Amino acid sequence: MGRSFFYITAGSREEAEKIAAVLVENNLVACANVFGGVQSFFQWEGEVKKEEELLVVGKTRTDLVGELVEKVKEVHSYDVPCVISWPITHGNSEFLHWIDRETQK
């Protein structure tokens, strides 16, 4: 069974915490961490923007990433939320099995 990290940006602490809670409550992730104070620079609608954002990162099963993306799009305020993932290739086997257990529906 594959596992993945995920990375989501949010515009406020309230929104980041809501996203994290919804993902955990729906067993789409084993764990979500919220990090604050991130400066994001990006282009949007032809303008360079600088915004303070928060990150929601965590661990899930790879086969749940599609559902995770759809759930984030349901609850996120952004038109095009950043939701990306990459595989976990190695780690503490007990922790990896914990991810599997916590994401069973």
N, C-alpha and C positions, 0 to 999 in steps of 0.2 A: 504494500500500500504506500503510495507516495504522499509526501507532506510538503507544504509550501509556506513561505512567509508571505504576508501581504502588507501593503503600504497604501494608506489612504490619507488625503489631506482634508482638513476641515477649516472653516472660517472662524469658529468660536469653540471655547471649551465646552459649552453646553452641547453643541452639535457633535463634537468629537466623542463626548461621553455617551450621548444618545446612540450614536452609531456603534460604539464598542458594546454597549449593553444589549442592543437589539441583536447583534451578531452572536453574542454569547448565549442570550436567552433562546435563540433559534437553533442552537447547537451547530452553527455554521463555522464557529471558531472555538478552539480550546482556550485561547487567551488573547486579549487585546490590551495593548499598552498605549497610553496617551502621553505624548510629549508636546510641551508648549514652547512658544517663543521662536518659531522657525520663520525666517525671512524668506519669502518666495519671490522670485523674479521670473516673469513670464510674459509672453505676448498674448493679448486677447483683443480680438476685433481691431487689429492693426495698431494697437498701442502697447508700449512696454509698461507693465504693471509691477508694482512692489507691494506685497501684502504680508501681514503677519498671519501665519496659519499655525495649526496644530497638526501633528501627525498621529494617526492611529496605525499601529503596526502590531503584528501578531502572527500566530501559528494556526494552520488549518490543514485539512487533508486536501490534496491536489484535486481530487474529484469533486470537491465542494466549491471550487473557485468560481465557477459560472453562477451558481446560486448566490454566492457571497456578493458578486458584482451586481446582480439584479436586485438584491435586498438593499445594498447601499444606494443604488439609483432610486429606489422607492423612498428612502428616508432623507437623502442628502438635499441640501438647498442649492447646490451648484447645478448649472445646466449640463456640464460635462465633468462630473467628479473624477478625480484621479484615483483609480483603483487598479493597482498592479500587483503581480505576484511573481515569485521565483522559487524554484525548487530548493528544498532542504536536502542536501546530499549526504550529510553525516551528522552524528550527534550522539548524545546520551540515549541509549536504546530504551531505558525506562521512561525518559521524557517523551520520546517519540511515540511510544505505546500509549502514554497518557494522552497525547494529542488525539490518537485514534479513539480512545475510550470516550473522551469528552465531546467528540463530534458525532457520536452515534445518536440517531433519532429514535 
